[in-house]
């Protein structure tokens, strides 16, 4: 029930206005979001890439007009150009949401999103880096994977994201475990019904491990997106059993969460990538981060009480 309420808050204009105008919220937002402007995000990226890898996400989703979708493409062109100019492209890529690129637009939404994603992939190729296509709620999985397959015809390095809490994900892992396939496996952050998703933590964790086994045994490049210490250890064990070298998979964590552990993994010579979001449309992302961990929500609640 709490998670459902938090997801609802992520879509509430009234809740958004409250948080955006609450001075005490800004330091907490800054913990999870690397600023609203590109310059701040690049400073963060430059610092992180001293010992880690980065994927940058220009925040935005559920675009309702073509102009906003076009503006998102331009924002990605700018960040990719800046990564190239700053000598950061070898250690930093970008992540994108298809709903920010116009997939929800009436009529030709899927076609528009594909064209826009292709433009971003072209800019990434020119910069010398890669793109990972984020997954959204369960109703979008087929369309998202279809667009990923289209993009991979010309850009075989395009990454896909799969969510372990969905019942279907083991099958998707098998389909995407072929040579060169980059797959980020996460637990999932949307409030999905029991008809399509596991809702018990133990069931989600068990599904995550089953999916990891498929990816590690495959011929692709697994990207292990979790902050869970037990799952991190399991991933490393499965990699070793599969004969994978440190360069043949990577760990991923969110900016602002378990930074000490990120540094520890990197110091061990493991590939550790940080998901770094930035931009003015930070509110939905921020609220989902609160909902994922009770400690995050408690931290924010204490700030509200102390207002």
C-alpha positions as CSV (number, residue, x, y, z in Angstrom):
1,X,0.0,0.0,0.0
2,X,2.8,2.4,0.8
3,X,4.5,1.8,-2.5
4,X,1.2,2.4,-4.3
5,X,0.8,5.7,-2.5
6,X,4.3,6.7,-3.4
7,X,3.8,5.9,-7.1
8,X,0.6,7.9,-7.0
9,X,2.5,10.8,-5.5
10,X,4.9,10.7,-8.4
11,X,2.0,11.6,-10.7
12,X,0.4,14.2,-8.4
13,X,0.8,17.9,-9.5
14,X,0.0,19.0,-5.9
15,X,2.6,16.7,-4.3
16,X,5.1,17.8,-6.9
17,X,4.5,21.5,-6.2
18,X,4.9,20.8,-2.4
19,X,8.3,19.1,-2.9
20,X,9.6,21.5,-5.5
21,X,8.9,24.5,-3.3
22,X,10.2,23.0,-0.1
23,X,13.7,24.5,0.6
24,X,14.6,21.6,2.9
25,X,13.9,19.1,0.1
26,X,16.7,20.4,-2.2
27,X,19.7,18.8,-0.4
28,X,17.8,15.5,-0.4
29,X,17.0,15.8,-4.1
30,X,20.7,16.6,-4.7
31,X,21.6,13.3,-3.1
32,X,19.8,11.4,-6.0
33,X,19.9,13.9,-8.9
34,X,23.1,15.4,-10.3
35,X,21.6,18.9,-10.8
36,X,19.2,20.4,-13.3
37,X,21.8,21.7,-15.7
38,X,24.2,19.8,-18.0
39,X,27.2,21.6,-16.6
40,X,26.6,20.2,-13.1
41,X,26.0,16.7,-14.5
42,X,29.2,16.8,-16.4
43,X,31.1,17.9,-13.3
44,X,29.6,14.9,-11.4
45,X,30.5,12.6,-14.3
46,X,34.1,13.8,-14.4
47,X,34.5,13.1,-10.7
48,X,32.9,9.7,-10.9
49,X,34.8,8.5,-13.9
50,X,38.1,8.7,-12.0
51,X,37.4,5.2,-10.7
52,X,33.9,4.2,-12.1
53,X,31.9,4.2,-15.3
54,X,28.7,6.3,-15.8
55,X,25.4,6.3,-17.6
56,X,23.7,9.7,-17.9
57,X,20.0,10.0,-17.9
58,X,18.4,13.3,-19.1
59,X,15.3,13.1,-17.0
60,X,11.9,13.2,-18.5
61,X,9.1,10.7,-19.3
62,X,5.5,10.5,-20.6
63,X,6.0,13.3,-23.2
64,X,2.7,14.5,-24.6
65,X,3.8,16.7,-27.5
66,X,6.3,16.4,-30.4
67,X,8.1,19.6,-29.4
68,X,9.1,18.1,-26.0
69,X,10.2,14.9,-27.6
70,X,12.4,16.9,-30.1
71,X,13.8,18.9,-27.2
72,X,14.8,15.7,-25.5
73,X,16.7,14.5,-28.5
74,X,18.5,17.8,-28.7
75,X,19.4,17.5,-25.0
76,X,21.0,14.1,-25.6
77,X,22.9,15.4,-28.6
78,X,24.3,18.1,-26.4
79,X,25.3,15.8,-23.6
80,X,26.9,13.3,-26.0
81,X,28.8,16.1,-27.7
82,X,30.0,17.3,-24.3
83,X,31.2,13.8,-23.4
84,X,33.2,13.6,-26.6
85,X,34.7,17.1,-26.2
86,X,35.5,16.5,-22.6
87,X,37.3,13.2,-23.2
88,X,34.7,11.3,-21.2
89,X,33.0,9.2,-23.8
90,X,35.2,6.2,-23.2
91,X,33.8,5.9,-19.6
92,X,30.4,7.4,-19.9
93,X,27.3,6.5,-22.0
94,X,23.6,7.6,-21.9
95,X,20.4,6.0,-20.8
96,X,17.0,7.0,-22.3
97,X,13.3,6.4,-21.8
98,X,11.2,6.0,-25.0
99,X,8.3,7.7,-23.4
100,X,10.4,10.9,-23.3
101,X,11.0,10.5,-27.0
102,X,7.4,10.4,-28.0
103,X,6.3,6.8,-27.8
104,X,3.0,7.9,-26.1
105,X,2.1,10.3,-28.8
106,X,-1.1,9.4,-30.6
107,X,-0.9,7.8,-34.0
108,X,2.8,7.2,-34.8
109,X,4.2,7.2,-31.3
110,X,6.3,4.1,-31.7
111,X,7.7,5.3,-35.0
112,X,8.5,8.7,-33.6
113,X,10.3,7.2,-30.6
114,X,12.3,4.9,-32.9
115,X,13.3,7.8,-35.1
116,X,14.3,9.9,-32.1
117,X,16.2,7.0,-30.5
118,X,18.0,6.3,-33.7
119,X,19.1,10.0,-33.8
120,X,20.5,9.7,-30.3
121,X,22.3,6.4,-31.2
122,X,23.9,8.2,-34.2
123,X,25.1,11.0,-31.9
124,X,26.5,8.3,-29.5
125,X,28.3,6.5,-32.3
126,X,29.9,9.8,-33.4
127,X,30.9,10.5,-29.8
128,X,32.4,7.0,-29.4
129,X,30.0,5.7,-26.7
130,X,26.9,3.7,-26.3
131,X,23.2,4.0,-25.4
132,X,21.0,1.9,-23.0
133,X,17.2,2.0,-23.5
134,X,15.4,2.0,-20.1
135,X,12.4,-0.1,-19.4
136,X,9.2,1.4,-18.1
137,X,6.0,-0.3,-16.8
138,X,4.9,-3.7,-18.0
139,X,2.5,-2.4,-20.7
140,X,5.5,-1.1,-22.6
141,X,7.8,-4.1,-22.6
142,X,7.0,-5.5,-26.0
143,X,7.1,-2.1,-27.7
144,X,10.4,-1.3,-26.0
145,X,12.1,-4.5,-26.9
146,X,10.8,-4.2,-30.5
147,X,12.5,-0.8,-30.8
148,X,15.7,-2.1,-29.2
149,X,15.8,-4.9,-31.9
150,X,15.3,-2.3,-34.6
151,X,18.1,-0.1,-33.2
152,X,20.5,-3.0,-32.9
153,X,20.4,-3.6,-36.7
154,X,22.6,-0.5,-37.1
155,X,23.9,-0.2,-33.5
156,X,24.4,-3.6,-32.1
157,X,25.8,-2.2,-28.8
158,X,22.4,-0.7,-27.8
159,X,21.6,-1.9,-24.3
160,X,18.3,-3.3,-23.1
161,X,16.8,-3.2,-19.6
162,X,14.9,-6.1,-18.1
163,X,13.0,-6.1,-14.7
164,X,13.2,-9.2,-12.6
165,X,9.9,-8.7,-10.9
166,X,8.0,-9.4,-14.1
167,X,6.9,-13.0,-14.6
168,X,8.0,-12.9,-18.3
169,X,11.6,-11.8,-17.7
170,X,13.3,-15.2,-17.6
171,X,12.1,-15.7,-21.1
172,X,13.2,-12.3,-22.2
173,X,16.7,-13.0,-20.7
174,X,17.0,-16.1,-22.7
175,X,16.0,-14.2,-25.9
176,X,18.5,-11.4,-25.2
177,X,21.5,-13.5,-24.0
178,X,23.1,-13.9,-27.4
179,X,26.6,-12.7,-28.5
180,X,27.3,-9.0,-27.8
181,X,23.9,-8.3,-26.2
182,X,24.1,-5.7,-23.4
183,X,21.4,-6.3,-20.8
184,X,20.9,-4.4,-17.6
185,X,19.0,-6.5,-15.1
186,X,17.2,-4.6,-12.3
187,X,14.4,-5.5,-9.9
188,X,11.9,-3.0,-11.1
189,X,10.5,0.3,-9.7
190,X,6.9,0.4,-10.9
191,X,3.8,-0.6,-9.0
192,X,2.8,-3.7,-11.1
193,X,-0.2,-6.0,-10.5
194,X,0.2,-9.5,-9.2
195,X,-1.1,-10.8,-12.5
196,X,2.2,-9.8,-14.3
197,X,4.7,-9.3,-11.5
198,X,6.0,-10.9,-8.3
199,X,5.2,-8.6,-5.3
200,X,6.9,-10.4,-2.5
201,X,10.5,-9.4,-2.0
202,X,11.7,-13.0,-1.6
203,X,10.0,-14.0,-4.9
204,X,11.6,-10.9,-6.7
205,X,15.0,-11.8,-5.4
206,X,14.6,-15.5,-6.5
207,X,13.6,-14.3,-9.9
208,X,16.6,-12.0,-10.1
209,X,18.9,-14.9,-9.4
210,X,17.2,-17.1,-12.0
211,X,17.6,-14.3,-14.6
212,X,21.2,-13.7,-13.6
213,X,22.0,-17.4,-14.2
214,X,20.6,-17.2,-17.7
215,X,22.5,-14.0,-18.5
216,X,25.8,-15.1,-17.0
217,X,25.6,-18.4,-18.9
218,X,24.8,-16.6,-22.1
219,X,27.1,-14.9,-24.6
220,X,26.0,-11.3,-23.9
221,X,27.3,-8.7,-21.5
222,X,25.3,-8.7,-18.2
223,X,24.9,-5.4,-16.4
224,X,23.9,-6.2,-12.8
225,X,21.9,-3.3,-11.5
226,X,21.3,-3.9,-7.8
227,X,22.3,-2.4,-4.4
228,X,21.6,-5.7,-2.6
229,X,24.8,-7.1,-1.1
230,X,23.6,-10.7,-1.3
231,X,22.7,-10.4,-5.0
232,X,26.0,-8.7,-5.7
233,X,27.9,-11.6,-4.2
234,X,25.7,-14.1,-6.1
235,X,26.4,-12.2,-9.4
236,X,30.2,-12.4,-8.8
237,X,30.0,-16.1,-8.0
238,X,27.9,-16.8,-11.1
239,X,30.4,-14.8,-13.2
240,X,33.3,-16.9,-11.9
241,X,31.4,-20.2,-12.5
242,X,30.7,-19.1,-16.0
243,X,34.4,-18.2,-16.6
244,X,33.7,-14.5,-17.0
245,X,36.6,-12.1,-16.6
246,X,36.0,-8.8,-14.8
247,X,35.7,-7.0,-18.1
248,X,32.9,-9.3,-19.3
249,X,30.1,-8.0,-17.0
250,X,29.5,-5.0,-14.8
251,X,27.8,-3.8,-11.6
252,X,25.5,-0.8,-11.7
253,X,24.1,1.4,-8.9
254,X,22.2,4.6,-8.7
255,X,23.9,7.9,-8.0
256,X,23.6,8.7,-4.3
257,X,23.1,5.2,-3.1
258,X,25.9,3.1,-1.5
259,X,28.7,5.2,-2.8
260,X,31.2,3.6,-0.5
261,X,30.3,0.1,-1.9
262,X,30.6,1.5,-5.4
263,X,34.2,2.6,-4.7
264,X,35.0,-0.7,-3.0
265,X,33.9,-2.7,-6.0
266,X,35.8,-0.4,-8.4
267,X,39.0,-0.7,-6.2
268,X,38.8,-4.5,-6.6
269,X,39.1,-4.1,-10.3
270,X,35.4,-4.8,-11.1
271,X,33.5,-2.7,-13.6
272,X,31.2,-0.4,-11.6
273,X,28.8,1.9,-13.5
274,X,26.8,4.7,-11.8
275,X,23.4,5.7,-13.1
276,X,23.5,9.5,-13.0
277,X,20.2,11.4,-13.7
278,X,20.0,15.1,-14.2
279,X,17.6,17.8,-15.6
280,X,14.6,19.8,-14.6
281,X,12.1,16.9,-14.8
282,X,13.5,15.2,-11.7
283,X,10.3,14.8,-9.6
284,X,8.9,11.4,-10.8
285,X,12.4,9.8,-10.7
286,X,13.0,11.2,-7.2
287,X,9.8,9.9,-5.7
288,X,10.4,6.4,-7.1
289,X,13.8,6.4,-5.4
290,X,12.1,7.2,-2.1
291,X,9.7,4.4,-2.6
292,X,12.4,1.8,-3.3
293,X,14.0,1.9,0.1
294,X,12.3,2.7,3.5
295,X,15.5,4.4,4.6
296,X,15.2,6.9,1.8
297,X,11.6,7.7,2.7
298,X,12.4,8.0,6.4
299,X,15.2,10.4,5.5
300,X,12.8,12.6,3.5
301,X,10.1,12.4,6.2
302,X,12.5,13.7,8.8
303,X,13.2,16.7,6.7
304,X,9.5,17.4,6.2
305,X,8.9,17.2,10.0
306,X,11.7,19.6,10.6
307,X,10.4,22.2,8.2
